Amino acid sequence: MQMTINGFVGGLNGENDWMTWNPDAEFVEFLNSLLDTSDTLLLGRKLATSGFINYWEDALQKNPVPPFAKKIVDIPKVVFTKTLDKSIWNNTTLAKGTLSEEIVNLKKQNGKDILVFGGAGFVSSLIKEGLIDEYYLIINPTAMGNGMTIFNSLERIQKFTPMQSKLYSGGKTILSFKPKND
């Protein structure tokens, strides 16, 4: 999840103009490795319908050489929704059941890791239900006064075990954690 140094993942209306994008080769390699260890991508309906999937399909058509866009397009995607009746995207299915049941069923399937790209409300719901096994927080060197957060739905203190931190020369820092289940 991309966020500011003060914990916002989007502007009040979901704006992402605060994100910095000076990717160095090592940061791009990290993103590629995350995709390589995964075989399913989860998205909330709002992110999917806001153009996320179409953006990456267009990016692949415009420049098929970098592997990142192809990986995003090719990975099977599951969009969580209560309002859509059918998928309007390639390589995408809809999850319409309860969040915990759908996630538990996905985790039972054989395969690689499951990767979540958001959006904020969807990730917040996953956090509240305790359904995330590892967090990769991509900290941008920016801050804003108000915006969307992902941890505001917690009903109790959640403790984490740090896995790693890494500052990339392009300016982003990645912090990774596992939730402690005490």
Secondary structure as GFF3:
##gff-version 3
##sequence-region A 1 182
A	DSSP	beta_strand	2	3	.	.	.	ID=ss1
A	DSSP	alpha_helix	25	36	.	.	.	ID=ss2
A	DSSP	beta_strand	38	44	.	.	.	ID=ss3
A	DSSP	alpha_helix	45	47	.	.	.	ID=ss4
A	DSSP	pi_helix	48	52	.	.	.	ID=ss5
A	DSSP	alpha_helix	53	62	.	.	.	ID=ss6
A	DSSP	alpha_helix	67	74	.	.	.	ID=ss7
A	DSSP	beta_strand	77	80	.	.	.	ID=ss8
A	DSSP	beta_strand	92	95	.	.	.	ID=ss9
A	DSSP	alpha_helix	99	108	.	.	.	ID=ss10
A	DSSP	beta_strand	113	118	.	.	.	ID=ss11
A	DSSP	alpha_helix	120	128	.	.	.	ID=ss12
A	DSSP	beta_strand	135	139	.	.	.	ID=ss13
A	DSSP	beta_strand	160	167	.	.	.	ID=ss14
A	DSSP	beta_strand	173	179	.	.	.	ID=ss15
###
